[in-house]
Amino acid sequence: MDSFEINKIIAAILMVALLVVGLGKLSETIFYVKKPEIPGYGIQVENASIDSSNEEAAIEEKIDIVALMSMGDIATGEKIFKKCAACHSIIKGGENKIGPALYNVVGRKVGGIEDYKYSKALIEYNKEWTFEELNGFLTKPAGYIKGTKMSYAGLKNEEDRASVIKYLNQNSDAPIPLP
Ligand code: HEC
């Protein structure tokens, strides 16, 4: 191999190197994408509720339940309750069935029937059946109190829920005034 040939090889390598770099630059110019000032997708965090005080949140919830409880009526609730009656009694002195007796349930301690065998989840819940709690639970029982053994999908319709809660409240020694 003489020096001329070596030169040719070096020249060839240089050419390739130049081509690679050149192509890189060229494609950068062709496929130029402006980098966003803030990398990533702009996610707008709705932190209004985080910012607001607990008091405000409580008021907000109250407004919701007032609006909800203004819907429906006891007569509709009685009809809706037919879906619950397979598992629950509602009359005074009614027995536990698959589920606990529900007379007096509004305002009662969650899991409050002495001789009914509740799930651990309900016993440990440690709250009272307020309108808010009933609304949450009846929307989607297993989603609201994880581990409940009430195998019922829930009442998705707000008016149905409000109606059945009114009906539960009616079947009590001391119905609670509506919010
Ligand atoms: C398939 C049977 C079944 C149906 C249908 C059903 N429930 Fe229940 N319910 C249960 C069981 C079982 C429990 C006990 C849950 C536990 O211990 O986790 C329960 C618990 C409850 C409780 C809590 C009571 C307490 O003493 O703490 C309420 C309130 C309730 N159900 C309301 C309803 C209403 C209202 C409906 C109809 C919309 C309904 N349930 C439909 C089986 C049922």
Boltz pocket constraint, residues with backbone or C-beta under 6 A from the ligand:
constraints:
  - pocket:
      binder: B
      contacts: [[A, 80], [A, 81], [A, 83], [A, 84], [A, 85], [A, 86], [A, 87], [A, 88], [A, 98], [A, 99], [A, 100], [A, 101], [A, 102], [A, 105], [A, 109], [A, 110], [A, 111], [A, 112], [A, 113], [A, 117], [A, 118], [A, 119], [A, 120], [A, 121], [A, 122], [A, 129], [A, 138], [A, 147], [A, 148], [A, 149], [A, 150], [A, 151], [A, 152], [A, 155], [A, 164]]
      max_distance: 6.0
